[in-house]
Amino acid sequence: MNNAATAMDRMRRGFSRCATLLLLAAGHLSAGLFLSNLDDGLAQISDPTIRQTAAILHRLFESLTIHHLPVRLAVVAALALVLVRQIRGQPTRWFEDLFGGLLLLRCTAQFLILNLLLLAPMGAGGLLLTQLVLFLPVITIAFGWLYWRLDSGARRCGRTHIRFQDAESTVDRFDYFYMAGITLLSFEPSGATAATRLMKTLFLVHGVVMLDLVALTLSRAIGLASGGG
């Protein structure tokens, strides 16, 4: 009976890890869609300095993206293999760290590009709104993964970076992604408090990024409404 319970618990943890990996894959998919619409945005920037800077960031973003079909198929096959290993309870943390770290890099490059697109005079406002919508799941999933990765590592060492309002024993991976998602509405992580200087800094950075997006989007909307570029 104990063996059956242990096996079920292992399977439950495996499916939880699968959900995290699938969320990361969704984040990469959104980042890829962002990139697919980016070329048109660069062509519409009239300011040469901003256009050149955005082009450099665009090339950097492209270097973090898989272009060729055989490589994409290999990544999908590797992802499927890792998911099977996770369901079986086998260690796959190295792949999660690689996948999550790459998403953080893409999120950073995408945020810089989005700021340039929002600040530059452009003819099409719809493109900017599409890019913003595609960016929101990227930043939410990236910060959720980062919160979980740092805090779960600290908890294994008997410490904690984040204190949740609920009972500590019920904390799982979902709580970190939920906390990151709530930031879209409140502009700061809700339902938890930062326990270390590192996490307080991350909370502050996350909130500043969200406020930045709101301010730039409102500025663009006002410019379009008044007939500006």
Rosetta constraint file for C-alpha pairs under 8 A:
AtomPair CA 1 CA 5 HARMONIC 6.31 0.50
AtomPair CA 2 CA 6 HARMONIC 6.07 0.50
AtomPair CA 3 CA 7 HARMONIC 6.14 0.50
AtomPair CA 4 CA 8 HARMONIC 6.17 0.50
AtomPair CA 5 CA 9 HARMONIC 6.13 0.50
AtomPair CA 6 CA 10 HARMONIC 6.15 0.50
AtomPair CA 7 CA 11 HARMONIC 6.19 0.50
AtomPair CA 8 CA 12 HARMONIC 6.14 0.50
AtomPair CA 9 CA 13 HARMONIC 6.25 0.50
AtomPair CA 10 CA 14 HARMONIC 6.11 0.50
AtomPair CA 10 CA 88 HARMONIC 7.50 0.50
AtomPair CA 10 CA 89 HARMONIC 5.85 0.50
AtomPair CA 11 CA 15 HARMONIC 6.24 0.50
AtomPair CA 11 CA 87 HARMONIC 5.80 0.50
AtomPair CA 11 CA 88 HARMONIC 6.57 0.50
AtomPair CA 11 CA 89 HARMONIC 6.64 0.50
AtomPair CA 12 CA 16 HARMONIC 6.27 0.50
AtomPair CA 13 CA 17 HARMONIC 6.29 0.50
AtomPair CA 13 CA 87 HARMONIC 7.80 0.50
AtomPair CA 13 CA 89 HARMONIC 7.28 0.50
AtomPair CA 14 CA 18 HARMONIC 6.26 0.50
AtomPair CA 14 CA 86 HARMONIC 4.77 0.50
AtomPair CA 14 CA 87 HARMONIC 4.18 0.50
AtomPair CA 14 CA 88 HARMONIC 6.44 0.50
AtomPair CA 14 CA 89 HARMONIC 5.29 0.50
AtomPair CA 15 CA 19 HARMONIC 6.25 0.50
AtomPair CA 15 CA 86 HARMONIC 7.08 0.50
AtomPair CA 15 CA 87 HARMONIC 5.66 0.50
AtomPair CA 16 CA 20 HARMONIC 6.58 0.50
AtomPair CA 16 CA 173 HARMONIC 7.39 0.50
AtomPair CA 17 CA 21 HARMONIC 6.36 0.50
AtomPair CA 17 CA 86 HARMONIC 6.38 0.50
AtomPair CA 17 CA 87 HARMONIC 7.93 0.50
AtomPair CA 18 CA 22 HARMONIC 6.10 0.50
AtomPair CA 18 CA 83 HARMONIC 5.76 0.50
AtomPair CA 18 CA 86 HARMONIC 6.34 0.50
AtomPair CA 18 CA 87 HARMONIC 7.13 0.50
AtomPair CA 19 CA 23 HARMONIC 6.15 0.50
AtomPair CA 20 CA 24 HARMONIC 6.33 0.50
AtomPair CA 20 CA 145 HARMONIC 7.84 0.50
AtomPair CA 20 CA 173 HARMONIC 7.42 0.50
AtomPair CA 21 CA 25 HARMONIC 6.23 0.50
AtomPair CA 21 CA 83 HARMONIC 7.79 0.50
AtomPair CA 21 CA 96 HARMONIC 6.68 0.50
AtomPair CA 22 CA 26 HARMONIC 6.20 0.50
AtomPair CA 23 CA 27 HARMONIC 6.27 0.50
AtomPair CA 23 CA 141 HARMONIC 6.73 0.50
AtomPair CA 24 CA 28 HARMONIC 6.34 0.50
AtomPair CA 24 CA 99 HARMONIC 6.98 0.50
AtomPair CA 24 CA 100 HARMONIC 6.46 0.50
AtomPair CA 24 CA 103 HARMONIC 7.37 0.50
AtomPair CA 24 CA 141 HARMONIC 6.53 0.50
AtomPair CA 24 CA 142 HARMONIC 7.52 0.50
AtomPair CA 24 CA 145 HARMONIC 7.92 0.50
AtomPair CA 25 CA 29 HARMONIC 6.19 0.50
AtomPair CA 26 CA 30 HARMONIC 6.28 0.50
AtomPair CA 27 CA 31 HARMONIC 6.25 0.50
AtomPair CA 27 CA 103 HARMONIC 7.07 0.50
AtomPair CA 27 CA 137 HARMONIC 6.12 0.50
AtomPair CA 27 CA 138 HARMONIC 4.70 0.50
AtomPair CA 27 CA 141 HARMONIC 6.12 0.50
AtomPair CA 27 CA 142 HARMONIC 7.39 0.50
AtomPair CA 28 CA 32 HARMONIC 6.11 0.50
AtomPair CA 28 CA 103 HARMONIC 6.31 0.50
AtomPair CA 28 CA 138 HARMONIC 7.18 0.50
AtomPair CA 29 CA 33 HARMONIC 6.29 0.50
AtomPair CA 30 CA 34 HARMONIC 6.20 0.50
AtomPair CA 30 CA 134 HARMONIC 5.52 0.50
AtomPair CA 30 CA 135 HARMONIC 7.00 0.50
AtomPair CA 30 CA 137 HARMONIC 6.93 0.50
AtomPair CA 30 CA 138 HARMONIC 6.34 0.50
AtomPair CA 31 CA 35 HARMONIC 6.36 0.50
AtomPair CA 31 CA 106 HARMONIC 7.09 0.50
AtomPair CA 31 CA 107 HARMONIC 7.54 0.50
AtomPair CA 31 CA 110 HARMONIC 7.69 0.50
AtomPair CA 31 CA 134 HARMONIC 6.96 0.50
AtomPair CA 31 CA 135 HARMONIC 6.91 0.50
AtomPair CA 31 CA 138 HARMONIC 6.40 0.50
AtomPair CA 32 CA 36 HARMONIC 6.30 0.50
AtomPair CA 32 CA 65 HARMONIC 7.13 0.50
AtomPair CA 33 CA 37 HARMONIC 6.65 0.50
AtomPair CA 33 CA 134 HARMONIC 7.09 0.50
AtomPair CA 34 CA 38 HARMONIC 6.35 0.50
AtomPair CA 34 CA 131 HARMONIC 5.76 0.50
AtomPair CA 34 CA 134 HARMONIC 5.87 0.50
AtomPair CA 34 CA 135 HARMONIC 7.12 0.50
AtomPair CA 35 CA 39 HARMONIC 7.59 0.50
AtomPair CA 35 CA 61 HARMONIC 7.74 0.50
AtomPair CA 35 CA 62 HARMONIC 7.60 0.50
AtomPair CA 37 CA 41 HARMONIC 7.13 0.50
AtomPair CA 37 CA 127 HARMONIC 7.71 0.50
AtomPair CA 37 CA 131 HARMONIC 7.56 0.50
AtomPair CA 38 CA 42 HARMONIC 6.40 0.50
AtomPair CA 38 CA 58 HARMONIC 7.83 0.50
AtomPair CA 39 CA 43 HARMONIC 6.43 0.50
AtomPair CA 40 CA 44 HARMONIC 6.47 0.50
AtomPair CA 41 CA 45 HARMONIC 6.74 0.50
AtomPair CA 41 CA 117 HARMONIC 7.05 0.50
AtomPair CA 41 CA 122 HARMONIC 7.93 0.50
AtomPair CA 41 CA 127 HARMONIC 6.97 0.50
AtomPair CA 41 CA 128 HARMONIC 7.87 0.50
AtomPair CA 42 CA 51 HARMONIC 6.20 0.50
AtomPair CA 42 CA 54 HARMONIC 6.92 0.50
AtomPair CA 42 CA 55 HARMONIC 6.89 0.50
AtomPair CA 42 CA 117 HARMONIC 7.81 0.50
AtomPair CA 43 CA 51 HARMONIC 7.85 0.50
AtomPair CA 44 CA 122 HARMONIC 5.51 0.50
AtomPair CA 44 CA 123 HARMONIC 6.45 0.50
AtomPair CA 44 CA 124 HARMONIC 7.77 0.50
AtomPair CA 45 CA 50 HARMONIC 7.32 0.50
AtomPair CA 45 CA 51 HARMONIC 5.63 0.50
AtomPair CA 45 CA 117 HARMONIC 7.59 0.50
AtomPair CA 45 CA 120 HARMONIC 6.10 0.50
AtomPair CA 45 CA 121 HARMONIC 6.11 0.50
AtomPair CA 45 CA 122 HARMONIC 5.39 0.50
AtomPair CA 46 CA 51 HARMONIC 7.11 0.50
AtomPair CA 46 CA 120 HARMONIC 7.48 0.50
AtomPair CA 46 CA 121 HARMONIC 6.30 0.50
AtomPair CA 46 CA 122 HARMONIC 6.83 0.50
AtomPair CA 47 CA 51 HARMONIC 6.01 0.50
AtomPair CA 47 CA 120 HARMONIC 6.93 0.50
AtomPair CA 47 CA 121 HARMONIC 7.22 0.50
AtomPair CA 48 CA 52 HARMONIC 6.00 0.50
AtomPair CA 49 CA 53 HARMONIC 6.23 0.50
AtomPair CA 50 CA 54 HARMONIC 5.99 0.50
AtomPair CA 50 CA 116 HARMONIC 6.79 0.50
AtomPair CA 50 CA 120 HARMONIC 6.83 0.50
AtomPair CA 51 CA 55 HARMONIC 6.06 0.50
AtomPair CA 52 CA 56 HARMONIC 6.37 0.50
AtomPair CA 53 CA 57 HARMONIC 6.45 0.50
AtomPair CA 54 CA 58 HARMONIC 5.95 0.50
AtomPair CA 54 CA 113 HARMONIC 5.91 0.50
AtomPair CA 54 CA 116 HARMONIC 6.54 0.50
AtomPair CA 54 CA 117 HARMONIC 7.91 0.50
AtomPair CA 55 CA 59 HARMONIC 6.23 0.50
AtomPair CA 56 CA 60 HARMONIC 6.33 0.50
AtomPair CA 57 CA 61 HARMONIC 6.05 0.50
AtomPair CA 57 CA 109 HARMONIC 6.43 0.50
AtomPair CA 57 CA 112 HARMONIC 7.60 0.50
AtomPair CA 57 CA 113 HARMONIC 6.44 0.50
AtomPair CA 58 CA 62 HARMONIC 6.11 0.50
AtomPair CA 58 CA 109 HARMONIC 7.95 0.50
AtomPair CA 58 CA 113 HARMONIC 7.22 0.50
AtomPair CA 59 CA 63 HARMONIC 6.30 0.50
AtomPair CA 60 CA 64 HARMONIC 6.88 0.50
AtomPair CA 60 CA 109 HARMONIC 7.31 0.50
AtomPair CA 61 CA 65 HARMONIC 6.75 0.50
AtomPair CA 61 CA 106 HARMONIC 6.29 0.50
AtomPair CA 61 CA 109 HARMONIC 5.96 0.50
AtomPair CA 61 CA 110 HARMONIC 7.15 0.50
AtomPair CA 62 CA 66 HARMONIC 7.93 0.50
AtomPair CA 64 CA 102 HARMONIC 7.29 0.50
AtomPair CA 64 CA 105 HARMONIC 7.83 0.50
AtomPair CA 64 CA 106 HARMONIC 6.56 0.50
AtomPair CA 66 CA 71 HARMONIC 6.85 0.50
AtomPair CA 66 CA 72 HARMONIC 6.29 0.50
AtomPair CA 67 CA 71 HARMONIC 7.53 0.50
AtomPair CA 67 CA 72 HARMONIC 7.28 0.50
AtomPair CA 68 CA 72 HARMONIC 6.33 0.50
AtomPair CA 69 CA 73 HARMONIC 6.15 0.50
AtomPair CA 70 CA 74 HARMONIC 6.22 0.50
AtomPair CA 71 CA 75 HARMONIC 6.23 0.50
AtomPair CA 72 CA 76 HARMONIC 6.23 0.50
AtomPair CA 73 CA 77 HARMONIC 6.15 0.50
AtomPair CA 74 CA 78 HARMONIC 6.12 0.50
AtomPair CA 75 CA 79 HARMONIC 6.03 0.50
AtomPair CA 76 CA 80 HARMONIC 6.19 0.50
AtomPair CA 77 CA 81 HARMONIC 6.23 0.50
AtomPair CA 78 CA 82 HARMONIC 6.16 0.50
AtomPair CA 79 CA 83 HARMONIC 6.18 0.50
AtomPair CA 80 CA 84 HARMONIC 6.36 0.50
AtomPair CA 81 CA 85 HARMONIC 6.33 0.50
AtomPair CA 82 CA 86 HARMONIC 6.12 0.50
AtomPair CA 82 CA 92 HARMONIC 6.60 0.50
AtomPair CA 82 CA 95 HARMONIC 7.71 0.50
AtomPair CA 83 CA 87 HARMONIC 6.28 0.50
AtomPair CA 84 CA 88 HARMONIC 6.37 0.50
AtomPair CA 85 CA 89 HARMONIC 6.29 0.50
AtomPair CA 85 CA 90 HARMONIC 5.13 0.50
AtomPair CA 85 CA 91 HARMONIC 7.26 0.50
AtomPair CA 85 CA 92 HARMONIC 7.17 0.50
AtomPair CA 86 CA 90 HARMONIC 5.52 0.50
AtomPair CA 86 CA 91 HARMONIC 6.92 0.50
AtomPair CA 86 CA 92 HARMONIC 6.68 0.50
AtomPair CA 92 CA 96 HARMONIC 6.59 0.50
AtomPair CA 93 CA 97 HARMONIC 6.07 0.50
AtomPair CA 94 CA 98 HARMONIC 6.22 0.50
AtomPair CA 95 CA 99 HARMONIC 6.00 0.50
AtomPair CA 96 CA 100 HARMONIC 5.82 0.50
AtomPair CA 97 CA 101 HARMONIC 5.74 0.50
AtomPair CA 98 CA 102 HARMONIC 6.09 0.50
AtomPair CA 99 CA 103 HARMONIC 6.37 0.50
AtomPair CA 100 CA 104 HARMONIC 6.35 0.50
AtomPair CA 100 CA 142 HARMONIC 6.89 0.50
AtomPair CA 100 CA 145 HARMONIC 6.69 0.50
AtomPair CA 100 CA 146 HARMONIC 7.71 0.50
AtomPair CA 101 CA 105 HARMONIC 6.45 0.50
AtomPair CA 102 CA 106 HARMONIC 6.25 0.50
AtomPair CA 103 CA 107 HARMONIC 5.96 0.50
AtomPair CA 103 CA 138 HARMONIC 7.65 0.50
AtomPair CA 103 CA 142 HARMONIC 6.21 0.50
AtomPair CA 104 CA 108 HARMONIC 6.22 0.50
AtomPair CA 104 CA 142 HARMONIC 5.61 0.50
AtomPair CA 104 CA 143 HARMONIC 7.93 0.50
AtomPair CA 105 CA 109 HARMONIC 6.37 0.50
AtomPair CA 106 CA 110 HARMONIC 5.94 0.50
AtomPair CA 107 CA 111 HARMONIC 6.04 0.50
AtomPair CA 107 CA 135 HARMONIC 7.83 0.50
AtomPair CA 107 CA 138 HARMONIC 6.26 0.50
AtomPair CA 107 CA 139 HARMONIC 6.10 0.50
AtomPair CA 107 CA 142 HARMONIC 7.17 0.50
AtomPair CA 108 CA 112 HARMONIC 6.46 0.50
AtomPair CA 109 CA 113 HARMONIC 6.28 0.50
AtomPair CA 110 CA 114 HARMONIC 6.00 0.50
AtomPair CA 110 CA 135 HARMONIC 7.40 0.50
AtomPair CA 111 CA 115 HARMONIC 6.27 0.50
AtomPair CA 111 CA 135 HARMONIC 7.73 0.50
AtomPair CA 112 CA 116 HARMONIC 6.47 0.50
AtomPair CA 113 CA 117 HARMONIC 6.22 0.50
AtomPair CA 114 CA 118 HARMONIC 6.11 0.50
AtomPair CA 114 CA 128 HARMONIC 7.87 0.50
AtomPair CA 114 CA 131 HARMONIC 7.23 0.50
AtomPair CA 114 CA 132 HARMONIC 7.30 0.50
AtomPair CA 115 CA 119 HARMONIC 6.08 0.50
AtomPair CA 115 CA 213 HARMONIC 7.79 0.50
AtomPair CA 115 CA 216 HARMONIC 7.49 0.50
AtomPair CA 116 CA 120 HARMONIC 5.88 0.50
AtomPair CA 117 CA 122 HARMONIC 7.83 0.50
AtomPair CA 117 CA 128 HARMONIC 6.89 0.50
AtomPair CA 118 CA 128 HARMONIC 6.72 0.50
AtomPair CA 118 CA 216 HARMONIC 6.26 0.50
AtomPair CA 118 CA 217 HARMONIC 7.00 0.50
AtomPair CA 118 CA 220 HARMONIC 6.44 0.50
AtomPair CA 119 CA 216 HARMONIC 7.27 0.50
AtomPair CA 119 CA 220 HARMONIC 7.66 0.50
AtomPair CA 121 CA 229 HARMONIC 4.85 0.50
AtomPair CA 122 CA 229 HARMONIC 5.04 0.50
AtomPair CA 123 CA 229 HARMONIC 5.55 0.50
AtomPair CA 124 CA 128 HARMONIC 7.41 0.50
AtomPair CA 124 CA 229 HARMONIC 7.91 0.50
AtomPair CA 125 CA 129 HARMONIC 6.59 0.50
AtomPair CA 125 CA 220 HARMONIC 7.78 0.50
AtomPair CA 125 CA 224 HARMONIC 7.11 0.50
AtomPair CA 126 CA 130 HARMONIC 6.25 0.50
AtomPair CA 127 CA 131 HARMONIC 6.26 0.50
AtomPair CA 128 CA 132 HARMONIC 6.19 0.50
AtomPair CA 129 CA 133 HARMONIC 6.23 0.50
AtomPair CA 130 CA 134 HARMONIC 6.26 0.50
AtomPair CA 131 CA 135 HARMONIC 6.14 0.50
AtomPair CA 132 CA 136 HARMONIC 6.45 0.50
AtomPair CA 133 CA 137 HARMONIC 7.72 0.50
AtomPair CA 134 CA 138 HARMONIC 7.19 0.50
AtomPair CA 135 CA 139 HARMONIC 6.35 0.50
AtomPair CA 136 CA 140 HARMONIC 6.15 0.50
AtomPair CA 137 CA 141 HARMONIC 5.96 0.50
AtomPair CA 138 CA 142 HARMONIC 5.96 0.50
AtomPair CA 139 CA 143 HARMONIC 6.02 0.50
AtomPair CA 140 CA 144 HARMONIC 6.04 0.50
AtomPair CA 140 CA 177 HARMONIC 7.22 0.50
AtomPair CA 140 CA 180 HARMONIC 5.40 0.50
AtomPair CA 140 CA 181 HARMONIC 5.61 0.50
AtomPair CA 140 CA 184 HARMONIC 7.87 0.50
AtomPair CA 141 CA 145 HARMONIC 6.06 0.50
AtomPair CA 141 CA 177 HARMONIC 6.50 0.50
AtomPair CA 141 CA 180 HARMONIC 7.31 0.50
AtomPair CA 141 CA 181 HARMONIC 7.95 0.50
AtomPair CA 142 CA 146 HARMONIC 6.21 0.50
AtomPair CA 143 CA 147 HARMONIC 6.03 0.50
AtomPair CA 143 CA 177 HARMONIC 7.64 0.50
AtomPair CA 143 CA 180 HARMONIC 6.10 0.50
AtomPair CA 143 CA 206 HARMONIC 7.65 0.50
AtomPair CA 144 CA 148 HARMONIC 6.23 0.50
AtomPair CA 144 CA 176 HARMONIC 5.12 0.50
AtomPair CA 144 CA 177 HARMONIC 4.15 0.50
AtomPair CA 144 CA 178 HARMONIC 7.45 0.50
AtomPair CA 144 CA 179 HARMONIC 7.14 0.50
AtomPair CA 144 CA 180 HARMONIC 5.08 0.50
AtomPair CA 144 CA 181 HARMONIC 7.77 0.50
AtomPair CA 145 CA 149 HARMONIC 5.94 0.50
AtomPair CA 145 CA 176 HARMONIC 7.22 0.50
AtomPair CA 145 CA 177 HARMONIC 6.85 0.50
AtomPair CA 146 CA 150 HARMONIC 6.14 0.50
AtomPair CA 147 CA 151 HARMONIC 6.03 0.50
AtomPair CA 147 CA 176 HARMONIC 6.05 0.50
AtomPair CA 148 CA 152 HARMONIC 5.66 0.50
AtomPair CA 148 CA 173 HARMONIC 6.27 0.50
AtomPair CA 148 CA 176 HARMONIC 5.56 0.50
AtomPair CA 148 CA 177 HARMONIC 7.85 0.50
AtomPair CA 149 CA 153 HARMONIC 6.16 0.50
AtomPair CA 150 CA 154 HARMONIC 6.32 0.50
AtomPair CA 150 CA 161 HARMONIC 7.33 0.50
AtomPair CA 151 CA 155 HARMONIC 6.13 0.50
AtomPair CA 151 CA 160 HARMONIC 5.83 0.50
AtomPair CA 151 CA 161 HARMONIC 5.16 0.50
AtomPair CA 151 CA 162 HARMONIC 6.40 0.50
AtomPair CA 152 CA 156 HARMONIC 6.37 0.50
AtomPair CA 152 CA 160 HARMONIC 7.79 0.50
AtomPair CA 153 CA 157 HARMONIC 6.83 0.50
AtomPair CA 154 CA 158 HARMONIC 6.51 0.50
AtomPair CA 154 CA 159 HARMONIC 4.99 0.50
AtomPair CA 154 CA 160 HARMONIC 5.25 0.50
AtomPair CA 154 CA 161 HARMONIC 6.72 0.50
AtomPair CA 155 CA 159 HARMONIC 4.88 0.50
AtomPair CA 155 CA 160 HARMONIC 5.22 0.50
AtomPair CA 160 CA 195 HARMONIC 6.86 0.50
AtomPair CA 160 CA 196 HARMONIC 7.98 0.50
AtomPair CA 161 CA 194 HARMONIC 6.08 0.50
AtomPair CA 161 CA 195 HARMONIC 4.93 0.50
AtomPair CA 161 CA 196 HARMONIC 5.42 0.50
AtomPair CA 161 CA 198 HARMONIC 7.81 0.50
AtomPair CA 161 CA 199 HARMONIC 6.05 0.50
AtomPair CA 162 CA 192 HARMONIC 6.49 0.50
AtomPair CA 162 CA 193 HARMONIC 5.77 0.50
AtomPair CA 162 CA 194 HARMONIC 4.79 0.50
AtomPair CA 162 CA 195 HARMONIC 5.33 0.50
AtomPair CA 162 CA 196 HARMONIC 7.66 0.50
AtomPair CA 162 CA 199 HARMONIC 7.18 0.50
AtomPair CA 163 CA 168 HARMONIC 7.67 0.50
AtomPair CA 163 CA 192 HARMONIC 5.45 0.50
AtomPair CA 163 CA 193 HARMONIC 5.25 0.50
AtomPair CA 163 CA 194 HARMONIC 6.39 0.50
AtomPair CA 163 CA 195 HARMONIC 6.40 0.50
AtomPair CA 164 CA 168 HARMONIC 6.70 0.50
AtomPair CA 164 CA 171 HARMONIC 7.71 0.50
AtomPair CA 164 CA 191 HARMONIC 6.08 0.50
AtomPair CA 164 CA 192 HARMONIC 4.19 0.50
AtomPair CA 164 CA 193 HARMONIC 6.49 0.50
AtomPair CA 165 CA 191 HARMONIC 5.72 0.50
AtomPair CA 165 CA 192 HARMONIC 5.68 0.50
AtomPair CA 165 CA 193 HARMONIC 7.98 0.50
AtomPair CA 166 CA 170 HARMONIC 7.37 0.50
AtomPair CA 166 CA 171 HARMONIC 7.88 0.50
AtomPair CA 167 CA 171 HARMONIC 7.31 0.50
AtomPair CA 171 CA 175 HARMONIC 6.32 0.50
AtomPair CA 172 CA 176 HARMONIC 7.55 0.50
AtomPair CA 173 CA 177 HARMONIC 6.90 0.50
AtomPair CA 174 CA 178 HARMONIC 6.00 0.50
AtomPair CA 175 CA 179 HARMONIC 6.03 0.50
AtomPair CA 176 CA 180 HARMONIC 6.30 0.50
AtomPair CA 177 CA 181 HARMONIC 6.11 0.50
AtomPair CA 178 CA 182 HARMONIC 6.20 0.50
AtomPair CA 179 CA 183 HARMONIC 6.63 0.50
AtomPair CA 179 CA 189 HARMONIC 5.53 0.50
AtomPair CA 179 CA 190 HARMONIC 5.88 0.50
AtomPair CA 179 CA 191 HARMONIC 6.83 0.50
AtomPair CA 179 CA 192 HARMONIC 7.59 0.50
AtomPair CA 180 CA 184 HARMONIC 7.51 0.50
AtomPair CA 180 CA 189 HARMONIC 6.18 0.50
AtomPair CA 181 CA 185 HARMONIC 7.89 0.50
AtomPair CA 182 CA 186 HARMONIC 6.39 0.50
AtomPair CA 182 CA 187 HARMONIC 7.90 0.50
AtomPair CA 182 CA 188 HARMONIC 7.80 0.50
AtomPair CA 182 CA 189 HARMONIC 6.54 0.50
AtomPair CA 182 CA 190 HARMONIC 6.36 0.50
AtomPair CA 183 CA 187 HARMONIC 4.64 0.50
AtomPair CA 183 CA 188 HARMONIC 4.87 0.50
AtomPair CA 183 CA 189 HARMONIC 5.08 0.50
AtomPair CA 183 CA 190 HARMONIC 6.81 0.50
AtomPair CA 183 CA 206 HARMONIC 7.90 0.50
AtomPair CA 183 CA 207 HARMONIC 7.19 0.50
AtomPair CA 183 CA 210 HARMONIC 7.74 0.50
AtomPair CA 184 CA 188 HARMONIC 7.97 0.50
AtomPair CA 184 CA 210 HARMONIC 6.91 0.50
AtomPair CA 186 CA 190 HARMONIC 7.38 0.50
AtomPair CA 187 CA 206 HARMONIC 7.61 0.50
AtomPair CA 187 CA 207 HARMONIC 4.79 0.50
AtomPair CA 187 CA 208 HARMONIC 7.66 0.50
AtomPair CA 187 CA 210 HARMONIC 5.77 0.50
AtomPair CA 187 CA 211 HARMONIC 6.52 0.50
AtomPair CA 188 CA 203 HARMONIC 6.53 0.50
AtomPair CA 188 CA 204 HARMONIC 7.43 0.50
AtomPair CA 188 CA 206 HARMONIC 6.87 0.50
AtomPair CA 188 CA 207 HARMONIC 4.79 0.50
AtomPair CA 189 CA 193 HARMONIC 7.86 0.50
AtomPair CA 189 CA 203 HARMONIC 6.47 0.50
AtomPair CA 189 CA 207 HARMONIC 7.68 0.50
AtomPair CA 194 CA 199 HARMONIC 5.36 0.50
AtomPair CA 194 CA 200 HARMONIC 5.22 0.50
AtomPair CA 194 CA 203 HARMONIC 7.50 0.50
AtomPair CA 195 CA 199 HARMONIC 6.82 0.50
AtomPair CA 195 CA 200 HARMONIC 7.30 0.50
AtomPair CA 196 CA 200 HARMONIC 6.22 0.50
AtomPair CA 197 CA 201 HARMONIC 6.15 0.50
AtomPair CA 198 CA 202 HARMONIC 6.39 0.50
AtomPair CA 199 CA 203 HARMONIC 6.06 0.50
AtomPair CA 200 CA 204 HARMONIC 6.19 0.50
AtomPair CA 201 CA 205 HARMONIC 6.15 0.50
AtomPair CA 202 CA 206 HARMONIC 6.04 0.50
AtomPair CA 203 CA 207 HARMONIC 6.22 0.50
AtomPair CA 204 CA 208 HARMONIC 6.12 0.50
AtomPair CA 205 CA 209 HARMONIC 6.14 0.50
AtomPair CA 206 CA 210 HARMONIC 6.43 0.50
AtomPair CA 207 CA 211 HARMONIC 6.24 0.50
AtomPair CA 208 CA 212 HARMONIC 5.96 0.50
AtomPair CA 209 CA 213 HARMONIC 6.33 0.50
AtomPair CA 210 CA 214 HARMONIC 6.35 0.50
AtomPair CA 211 CA 215 HARMONIC 6.07 0.50
AtomPair CA 212 CA 216 HARMONIC 6.11 0.50
AtomPair CA 213 CA 217 HARMONIC 5.95 0.50
AtomPair CA 214 CA 218 HARMONIC 6.11 0.50
AtomPair CA 215 CA 219 HARMONIC 6.17 0.50
AtomPair CA 216 CA 220 HARMONIC 6.15 0.50
AtomPair CA 217 CA 221 HARMONIC 6.10 0.50
AtomPair CA 218 CA 222 HARMONIC 6.09 0.50
AtomPair CA 219 CA 223 HARMONIC 6.17 0.50
AtomPair CA 220 CA 224 HARMONIC 6.17 0.50
AtomPair CA 221 CA 225 HARMONIC 6.06 0.50
AtomPair CA 222 CA 226 HARMONIC 6.16 0.50
AtomPair CA 223 CA 227 HARMONIC 6.28 0.50
AtomPair CA 223 CA 228 HARMONIC 4.78 0.50
AtomPair CA 223 CA 229 HARMONIC 6.44 0.50
AtomPair CA 224 CA 228 HARMONIC 5.20 0.50
AtomPair CA 224 CA 229 HARMONIC 6.21 0.50
